[in-house]
Amino acid sequence: MKLVDQQKEIGTTTQQQDGKTVEKHYIEVNPSKWSKFVTGLLSGFGYGIGLTLGTAVFLLIIGVIISKVNFVPIFGNFLSDVIKSAQGSLLSK
C-alpha cells in the first residue's frame, strides 16, 4: 500500500491574506505498525536516557550544594540520636 493511499484529508481551511484567498489542507498519515513500533521504542529509550541524565545532574547539583554547607554535623547528631533511641528500645524488650 502506497503512502498516498494511507493519507486521509481531515480538514480544509480558507483564509484571506492581503486580498488573496489561501487554502490550507490538513493531511493525516497513518504509519504502519512497524513504524509505530520503532517510533515508540526510540521515544522510550530517549525518555529513559533523558530521565536518567536529568536525575544525575539534579543529584550532582544537590550534592555540591550540601557539600558547601556545613550540614554533616547536624545530620550526624540527629542520626546518632535516632540510633541511640532504637538501641534503647531494643534493649528494654
C-alpha positions as CSV (number, residue, x, y, z in Angstrom):
1,M,0.0,0.0,0.0
2,K,1.5,3.3,-1.0
3,L,1.8,6.3,1.3
4,V,-0.6,8.3,-0.8
5,D,-3.3,5.6,-0.3
6,Q,-2.8,5.8,3.5
7,Q,-3.3,9.6,3.6
8,K,-6.7,11.0,4.6
9,E,-7.7,14.6,4.4
10,I,-9.0,15.7,7.8
11,G,-9.8,19.3,7.1
12,T,-9.6,22.3,4.9
13,T,-9.5,25.9,6.0
14,T,-9.8,29.0,3.9
15,Q,-8.2,32.4,4.9
16,Q,-8.0,35.8,3.4
17,Q,-4.5,37.3,3.4
18,D,-3.7,40.6,1.6
19,G,-6.8,40.2,-0.5
20,K,-5.8,36.7,-1.6
21,T,-7.6,33.5,-0.7
22,V,-5.3,31.0,0.9
23,E,-6.5,27.4,1.3
24,K,-4.8,25.0,3.7
25,H,-5.2,21.3,3.6
26,Y,-4.5,19.1,6.7
27,I,-3.5,15.6,6.0
28,E,-3.3,12.7,8.5
29,V,-0.8,10.0,7.7
30,N,-1.4,6.5,9.2
31,P,2.0,4.9,9.6
32,S,2.5,1.2,9.5
33,K,2.6,-1.0,12.6
34,W,6.4,-1.4,12.2
35,S,6.9,2.3,12.0
36,K,4.8,2.9,15.1
37,F,6.8,0.2,17.0
38,V,10.2,1.7,16.1
39,T,9.0,5.2,16.9
40,G,7.6,4.1,20.3
41,L,10.8,2.1,21.0
42,L,13.1,5.1,20.2
43,S,10.9,7.5,22.2
44,G,11.0,5.2,25.2
45,F,14.8,4.9,25.0
46,G,15.1,8.7,24.7
47,Y,12.7,9.2,27.6
48,G,14.7,6.8,29.8
49,I,18.1,8.2,29.0
50,G,16.8,11.8,29.5
51,L,15.3,11.0,32.8
52,T,18.5,9.2,34.0
53,L,20.7,12.1,32.9
54,G,18.4,14.7,34.4
55,T,18.3,12.9,37.7
56,A,22.1,12.6,37.7
57,V,22.6,16.3,37.1
58,F,20.0,17.2,39.7
59,L,21.6,14.9,42.4
60,L,25.0,16.3,41.4
61,I,23.9,19.9,42.0
62,I,22.2,18.9,45.3
63,G,25.4,17.1,46.4
64,V,27.6,20.1,45.6
65,I,25.3,22.5,47.5
66,I,25.2,20.2,50.5
67,S,29.0,19.7,50.5
68,K,29.4,23.5,50.6
69,V,27.2,23.8,53.6
70,N,28.4,22.5,57.0
71,F,25.5,20.2,57.2
72,V,27.1,16.9,58.2
73,P,27.5,17.6,62.0
74,I,23.8,18.5,62.3
75,F,22.7,15.4,60.4
76,G,25.3,13.2,62.2
77,N,24.0,14.3,65.6
78,F,20.4,13.7,64.6
79,L,21.3,10.2,63.2
80,S,23.2,9.3,66.4
81,D,20.1,10.3,68.5
82,V,17.9,8.0,66.3
83,I,20.3,5.1,66.6
84,K,20.6,5.5,70.4
85,S,16.8,5.6,70.7
86,A,16.4,2.5,68.6
87,Q,19.1,0.6,70.5
88,G,17.5,1.7,73.8
89,S,14.1,0.4,72.8
90,L,15.6,-2.9,71.6
91,L,17.5,-3.4,74.9
92,S,14.4,-2.7,77.0
93,K,12.4,-5.6,75.5
